[in-house]
């Protein structure tokens, strides 16, 4: 029997905190998992630590050289056997109930494709310095997600079918590869957060988001631009589609209507009214039974939308 969950970790020269990170997964109350760890060409004692474990749930891979986080994670995804994929970073800590509580959400709510949790921030020495409580409802998460990455990469669990339908991390993203993937998942599935912190994220001078802040921000902006492209055109410049691989046409249309509505709301906040109107029109044309687009508009805009619903998108072109 394949495991229920595949936990995927990539590590590069992470000997200092690696044991603590690994033990936090191996000590989970939920035990039906495999632990895939990719050593990305480490030059310290990382590989020796990994080989020192005899737990049969651990699956190891070693790169000849350092190929980077994106490719290493995809290597791990290529080895997975579980129905669900959980991420874990090599210097962070998962609390004992994390996997069990996230599995329960995905088992219970078939429309949810990804679940994260709130998290505790700790310093380099492991001392807790704060708690980040993430938005819990799907529409609240989308409101944040279209502006910034409100999900903690290491604390996420998502369905294997998400990878089958959407693809893996994209090689074009040296940084913010998780943000790009979450946006693509959110276009087809609901996203959930557990308000209870189930993860501890280490904040230290060596983490990518601090050392490469400018590049991280640029890649994050690219992820948002590509998501907007997909909402406008159905496909982005890198080839990802917003409407592929759904079981039937009605589900594709509902998914498309949902994401275009969220984009309309975001564009409206930015006072990009004509673009917001186009997105609202697309949402209505793909799911005329949803009340959301009509609730967002009023007066002249609502009359315009009625015309669009009757005559098509050429009304705003």
C-alpha positions in Angstrom: 0.0 0.0 0.0 1.4 3.4 -0.9 1.5 6.0 1.9 -1.3 8.5 2.4 1.2 11.5 2.5 4.5 12.3 0.8 6.5 14.8 2.8 9.0 16.5 0.5 12.1 18.4 1.7 15.1 19.8 -0.1 18.2 20.6 1.9 21.5 22.4 1.1 24.2 22.6 3.7 21.6 22.4 6.5 23.4 20.3 9.0 22.8 22.7 11.9 19.0 22.4 12.1 18.4 19.3 9.9 18.1 16.8 12.8 15.4 18.9 14.5 13.5 19.4 11.3 13.6 15.6 10.5 12.6 14.6 14.0 9.6 16.9 13.9 8.3 14.9 10.9 9.2 11.5 12.2 7.5 12.2 15.5 4.1 13.1 13.9 1.0 11.6 15.5 -0.1 10.7 11.9 2.3 8.0 10.7 1.1 7.0 7.2 3.7 8.9 5.3 6.9 8.7 3.3 9.6 11.3 3.9 11.4 12.3 0.7 14.6 14.3 1.3 16.7 15.6 -1.6 20.3 16.6 -0.7 21.0 19.4 -3.2 24.8 18.9 -3.4 25.6 19.8 0.2 29.3 20.2 1.1 28.9 20.0 4.9 27.8 17.1 7.0 24.2 17.0 5.7 24.5 13.7 3.8 26.1 12.0 6.8 23.2 13.0 9.0 20.7 11.8 6.4 22.4 8.4 6.0 22.5 8.0 9.8 18.7 7.4 9.9 17.3 3.9 9.4 13.6 4.8 9.5 12.0 3.0 6.5 9.8 6.0 5.8 12.8 8.0 4.7 13.5 8.1 1.0 16.8 9.8 0.1 18.1 11.4 -3.1 21.4 13.2 -3.7 22.3 15.7 -6.4 25.8 15.7 -7.8 25.9 19.4 -7.5 23.7 22.3 -6.3 20.8 22.7 -8.8 18.6 25.0 -6.7 15.4 24.7 -4.7 13.0 24.6 -7.6 14.5 21.7 -9.4 15.3 19.8 -6.2 11.6 20.1 -5.1 10.5 18.9 -8.5 12.9 16.0 -8.2 11.2 15.1 -4.9 7.7 15.4 -6.4 8.7 13.0 -9.1 9.4 10.4 -6.4 6.1 10.8 -4.5 3.7 8.0 -4.0 1.2 9.6 -1.6 -2.3 11.1 -2.3 -1.2 14.2 -0.5 2.0 16.2 -0.6 3.3 18.0 2.4 6.3 20.4 2.4 8.8 20.8 5.1 11.8 23.1 5.1 15.1 21.8 6.5 15.5 24.4 9.2 11.9 24.6 10.4 9.8 22.5 12.8 6.3 20.8 12.3 4.3 20.5 15.4 3.2 16.8 16.2 -0.4 17.2 15.1 0.4 19.0 11.8 0.0 16.2 9.3 -3.0 14.6 11.0 -5.0 17.9 11.1 -4.2 18.8 7.5 -5.0 15.3 6.2 -8.4 15.6 8.0 -9.2 18.8 6.1 -8.4 17.3 2.7 -10.3 14.1 3.5 -13.3 16.0 4.7 -13.4 18.8 2.0 -13.1 17.4 -1.5 -13.2 20.9 -3.0 -10.1 22.0 -1.1 -6.9 21.5 -3.1 -4.5 23.0 -0.6 -4.4 23.6 3.1 -1.8 25.6 5.1 -1.7 26.6 8.7 -0.8 29.6 10.8 2.7 29.5 12.1 5.1 30.5 14.8 8.2 32.5 13.9 11.4 31.7 15.8 14.9 33.1 15.6 18.1 31.3 14.7 18.5 29.9 18.2 14.9 28.5 18.1 13.4 31.1 20.5 9.8 32.0 19.5 9.5 35.7 18.5 5.9 35.9 17.3 2.9 34.1 15.8 1.4 34.7 12.3 -2.3 34.0 12.1 -3.3 33.5 8.5 -6.8 34.2 7.0 -9.0 31.1 7.3 -11.8 31.4 4.7 -11.3 30.8 1.0 -12.4 34.3 -0.2 -10.2 36.0 2.5 -7.2 33.9 1.4 -7.8 34.8 -2.2 -8.1 38.5 -1.3 -4.6 38.3 0.2 -3.1 35.8 -2.3 -3.7 38.1 -5.3 -1.5 40.7 -3.7 1.1 38.8 -1.7 2.0 35.3 -0.7 0.0 34.7 2.5 0.9 31.0 2.7 4.0 29.6 4.5 5.8 27.3 2.0 6.9 24.7 4.5 3.5 24.5 6.2 1.5 23.6 3.1 -0.2 20.3 2.2 -1.8 19.8 -1.2 -3.4 17.1 -3.3 -1.4 15.0 -5.7 -4.0 15.7 -8.3 -3.1 19.3 -8.2 0.3 18.4 -9.7 -1.3 16.2 -12.3 -3.7 18.9 -13.4 -1.5 22.0 -13.0 2.1 20.9 -13.1 5.0 21.2 -10.7 7.1 24.2 -9.6 8.1 26.1 -12.8 11.8 26.2 -13.6 11.5 29.9 -14.7 11.1 30.8 -11.0 14.4 30.9 -9.1 12.5 32.4 -6.2 8.8 32.7 -5.3 8.3 29.3 -7.0 5.8 28.4 -4.3 3.7 31.6 -4.9 3.4 30.9 -8.6 2.2 27.3 -7.8 -0.3 28.4 -5.1 -1.9 30.9 -7.5 -2.2 28.2 -10.2 -3.8 25.8 -7.6 -6.2 28.5 -6.4 -7.5 29.0 -9.9 -9.0 25.5 -9.8 -9.4 24.6 -6.2 -10.4 26.2 -2.9 -7.6 27.0 -0.5 -7.8 26.6 3.3 -5.9 27.7 6.3 -5.9 26.3 9.8 -6.0 29.1 12.3 -4.1 27.0 14.9 -0.3 27.3 14.4 1.1 23.9 13.4 4.5 24.9 12.1 7.5 26.9 13.3 9.4 28.9 10.7 12.9 29.9 11.5 13.8 33.5 10.7 17.6 33.9 10.3 20.0 36.1 8.3 20.6 33.1 5.9 17.1 32.6 4.6 16.4 33.3 0.9 13.8 35.9 1.5 16.3 38.2 3.3 19.4 37.6 1.3 17.6 37.9 -2.1 14.8 40.3 -1.2 14.8 42.3 -4.4 14.9 39.2 -6.6 12.2 37.6 -4.5 9.9 40.6 -4.9 10.5 40.6 -8.7 9.6 37.0 -9.0 6.5 37.5 -6.8 5.4 40.3 -9.1 5.9 38.0 -12.1 3.7 35.4 -10.5 0.9 38.0 -10.0 1.3 39.2 -13.6 1.1 35.7 -15.0 -2.0 35.0 -12.9 -3.6 38.1 -14.3 -2.7 37.0 -17.8 -4.4 33.7 -17.2 -7.5 35.4 -16.0 -7.7 37.7 -19.0 -6.6 35.2 -21.7 -7.0 31.8 -20.3 -3.2 31.1 -20.7 0.0 32.9 -19.6 3.2 33.5 -21.5 4.8 30.5 -19.9 2.1 28.2 -21.2 0.1 27.6 -18.1 -3.7 27.4 -18.7 -6.5 28.3 -16.3 -9.0 25.9 -17.7 -7.3 22.6 -18.5 -7.8 19.1 -17.1 -11.2 19.6 -15.3 -13.6 16.7 -15.3 -16.2 18.6 -17.3 -16.9 21.8 -19.0 -19.2 23.2 -16.3 -16.5 22.8 -13.6 -14.0 24.5 -15.9 -16.4 27.5 -16.4 -17.2 27.7 -12.6 -13.5 27.7 -11.9 -12.8 30.4 -14.5 -15.7 32.5 -13.2 -14.4 32.3 -9.7 -10.9 33.4 -10.4 -12.0 36.2 -12.8 -14.3 37.5 -10.0 -11.5 37.6 -7.5 -9.4 39.5 -10.1 -12.2 41.9 -10.8 -12.3 42.8 -7.1 -8.6 43.3 -6.9 -8.5 45.5 -10.0 -11.4 47.5 -8.7 -9.4 48.2 -5.5 -6.6 49.4 -7.8 -9.1 51.7 -9.6 -8.5 49.9 -12.9 -12.2 50.1 -13.6 -12.3 49.1 -17.2 -10.2 46.0 -16.6 -12.3 45.2 -13.6 -15.5 45.4 -15.7 -14.0 43.1 -18.2 -13.2 40.6 -15.5 -16.7 40.9 -14.0 -18.1 40.3 -17.5 -16.0 37.2 -18.0 -17.2 35.9 -14.6 -20.8 36.4 -15.4 -20.6 34.9 -18.9 -19.0 31.7 -17.4 -21.3 31.4 -14.4 -24.4 33.5 -14.7 -25.8 31.9 -11.5 -23.2 33.4 -9.2 -24.4 36.4 -7.2 -20.9 37.6 -6.5 -20.2 39.7 -9.6 -23.6 41.5 -9.3 -23.0 42.2 -5.6 -19.7 43.9 -6.5 -21.3 46.2 -9.0 -24.1 48.8 -8.9 -25.8 51.5 -11.0 -24.3 52.2 -14.4 -21.8 49.3 -14.0 -24.7 46.8 -13.3 -26.5 48.0 -16.4 -23.3 47.6 -18.4 -22.9 44.1 -17.1 -26.5 43.3 -18.2 -25.7 44.4 -21.7 -22.5 42.3 -21.7 -24.4 39.3 -20.4 -26.8 39.8 -23.4 -24.5 40.8 -26.2 -21.0 39.6 -25.1 -17.6 41.0 -24.2 -17.4 43.2 -27.3 -19.4 45.8 -25.2 -16.2 46.6 -23.3 -13.6 46.2 -26.1 
